[in-house]
Amino acid sequence: MDVLRFHFLDVEANTGISLTENMAMTPTASVSGFYFGHPDARYFNLGKITSDQLDVYAGARGEDIAESEKWLAPVFQQS
């Protein structure tokens, strides 16, 4: 949405959504978009994470390894 329309529609007063000086919308939850797939597109998987990566992740988040493992179960590979 361009700035002129943003101000014309008085978006901030009507919704509480504002623009930053770099024209990003805040709060970030107000941003939306359309995502399109293409039948010829090639997608890739980044693979599973291992125990050492899980340890670093849990440490960075300051949470118990078991808690991180619970949330990362779909991408965690026991080693």
Backbone as numpy.savetxt, mean C-alpha at the origin, in Angstrom:
# Nx Ny Nz CAx CAy CAz Cx Cy Cz
-7.46 14.47 -10.62 -8.32 15.63 -10.62 -7.42 16.86 -10.62
-7.70 17.79 -11.49 -6.85 18.98 -11.51 -7.26 19.96 -10.42
-6.37 20.90 -10.14 -6.56 21.83 -9.03 -7.80 22.69 -9.22
-8.05 23.14 -10.44 -9.21 23.99 -10.70 -10.50 23.28 -10.32
-10.67 22.04 -10.77 -11.87 21.28 -10.41 -11.93 20.99 -8.91
-10.79 20.72 -8.33 -10.72 20.44 -6.89 -11.29 21.62 -6.11
-10.86 22.82 -6.48 -11.33 24.02 -5.78 -12.76 24.38 -6.17
-13.10 24.23 -7.45 -14.45 24.54 -7.92 -15.50 23.70 -7.20
-15.19 22.42 -6.99 -16.12 21.52 -6.32 -16.06 21.65 -4.79
-15.17 22.48 -4.31 -14.97 22.70 -2.87 -14.80 21.36 -2.15
-13.92 20.55 -2.70 -13.70 19.19 -2.21 -13.31 19.17 -0.74
-12.43 20.06 -0.34 -11.95 20.03 1.05 -13.11 20.26 2.03
-13.97 21.24 1.75 -15.10 21.52 2.65 -16.13 20.40 2.62
-16.32 19.78 1.45 -17.36 18.76 1.31 -16.94 17.36 1.75
-15.63 17.09 1.72 -15.19 15.73 2.01 -14.10 15.63 3.06
-13.40 16.73 3.33 -12.26 16.68 4.24 -10.98 16.26 3.57
-11.02 16.07 2.25 -9.83 15.70 1.48 -9.12 16.98 1.07
-7.81 17.02 1.26 -7.05 18.20 0.88 -5.88 17.79 -0.02
-5.28 18.81 -0.63 -4.11 18.58 -1.48 -2.86 19.08 -0.77
-1.77 18.31 -0.91 -0.49 18.76 -0.38 0.12 19.75 -1.36
1.25 20.34 -1.02 1.91 21.27 -1.94 2.37 20.58 -3.22
2.50 19.23 -3.17 2.89 18.47 -4.35 1.69 17.85 -5.07
0.48 18.29 -4.69 -0.78 17.86 -5.29 -1.15 16.42 -4.98
-0.64 15.88 -3.90 -1.07 14.55 -3.43 -2.30 14.74 -2.56
-3.25 13.82 -2.64 -4.46 13.92 -1.84 -4.22 13.32 -0.46
-4.74 14.01 0.57 -4.67 13.48 1.93 -6.06 13.53 2.54
-6.46 12.59 3.35 -5.67 11.43 3.77 -5.45 10.47 2.60
-4.41 9.67 2.71 -4.06 8.77 1.61 -5.16 7.78 1.28
-6.03 7.47 2.23 -7.13 6.54 1.97 -8.14 7.12 0.98
-8.03 8.41 0.68 -8.96 9.02 -0.26 -8.54 8.82 -1.71
-7.36 8.29 -1.94 -6.86 8.08 -3.29 -7.41 6.77 -3.83
-7.87 6.81 -5.06 -8.37 5.59 -5.70 -7.93 5.61 -7.15
-8.14 4.51 -7.82 -7.76 4.44 -9.22 -8.35 3.22 -9.90
-8.16 3.16 -11.19 -8.57 2.01 -11.97 -7.32 1.22 -12.34
-7.40 -0.08 -12.20 -6.27 -0.94 -12.53 -6.72 -1.92 -13.60
-6.00 -1.99 -14.67 -6.39 -2.82 -15.79 -5.35 -3.91 -16.01
-5.83 -5.09 -16.33 -4.94 -6.18 -16.69 -4.97 -6.35 -18.20
-4.02 -7.04 -18.72 -3.98 -7.29 -20.16 -3.64 -8.76 -20.37
-4.34 -9.43 -21.28 -4.10 -10.86 -21.47 -2.67 -11.19 -21.89
-1.97 -10.26 -22.50 -0.58 -10.51 -22.91 0.44 -10.07 -21.85
-0.04 -9.51 -20.75 0.87 -9.05 -19.70 1.54 -10.24 -19.03
2.75 -10.05 -18.58 3.49 -11.09 -17.88 3.69 -10.64 -16.44
3.16 -11.41 -15.53 3.28 -11.09 -14.11 4.28 -12.04 -13.48
4.89 -11.64 -12.41 5.89 -12.48 -11.78 5.69 -12.50 -10.28
6.19 -13.54 -9.67 6.11 -13.71 -8.24 7.48 -13.42 -7.65
7.50 -12.73 -6.54 8.78 -12.43 -5.90 9.31 -13.59 -5.09
8.49 -14.62 -4.86 8.93 -15.79 -4.15 8.64 -15.73 -2.66
8.98 -16.80 -2.00 8.73 -16.93 -0.56 9.85 -16.27 0.23
9.53 -15.84 1.45 10.57 -15.31 2.32 11.04 -16.43 3.25
12.25 -16.31 3.74 12.85 -17.34 4.58 12.93 -16.85 6.03
13.37 -17.71 6.90 13.44 -17.41 8.34 14.27 -16.18 8.64
15.40 -16.04 7.97 16.25 -14.87 8.25 15.54 -13.57 7.87
14.79 -13.59 6.78 14.04 -12.40 6.39 12.89 -12.13 7.37
12.27 -13.20 7.85 11.21 -13.06 8.83 11.75 -12.44 10.12
12.92 -12.88 10.55 13.54 -12.32 11.76 13.78 -10.82 11.62
14.32 -10.41 10.48 14.59 -9.00 10.23 13.29 -8.21 10.20
12.27 -8.75 9.53 10.97 -8.08 9.41 10.34 -7.88 10.79
10.31 -8.95 11.59 9.72 -8.87 12.93 10.48 -7.86 13.79
11.81 -7.88 13.69 12.62 -6.93 14.45 12.35 -5.49 14.05
12.22 -5.25 12.75 11.96 -3.90 12.26 10.59 -3.40 12.71
9.64 -4.30 12.82 8.29 -3.92 13.27 8.17 -3.92 14.79
9.17 -4.48 15.46 9.13 -4.53 16.92 8.06 -5.48 17.43
7.85 -6.56 16.68 6.84 -7.53 17.12 7.43 -8.92 17.23
6.71 -9.78 17.90 7.11 -11.16 18.10 7.19 -11.89 16.76
8.16 -12.77 16.61 8.32 -13.51 15.36 7.06 -14.32 15.04
6.44 -14.90 16.04 5.22 -15.70 15.82 4.10 -14.84 15.22
4.00 -13.59 15.66 2.98 -12.68 15.13 3.26 -12.36 13.66
4.51 -12.06 13.34 4.89 -11.79 11.95 4.66 -13.01 11.08
5.02 -14.17 11.61 4.84 -15.40 10.85 3.37 -15.65 10.55
2.50 -15.33 11.49 1.06 -15.51 11.28 0.59 -14.67 10.10
1.01 -13.42 10.05 0.55 -12.52 8.99 1.24 -12.79 7.66
2.44 -13.32 7.71 3.19 -13.57 6.47 3.11 -15.03 6.02
2.24 -15.81 6.66 2.14 -17.25 6.34 2.02 -17.55 4.84
1.24 -16.78 4.06 1.13 -17.10 2.64 2.44 -16.98 1.87
3.38 -16.19 2.37 4.64 -15.98 1.63 5.85 -16.49 2.41
5.62 -17.18 3.51 6.73 -17.66 4.34 7.03 -19.12 4.03
8.31 -19.41 3.84 8.77 -20.77 3.57 9.62 -21.24 4.75
9.17 -22.27 5.45 9.94 -22.81 6.56 11.29 -23.30 6.04
12.35 -22.97 6.77 13.67 -23.43 6.30 14.32 -24.34 7.31
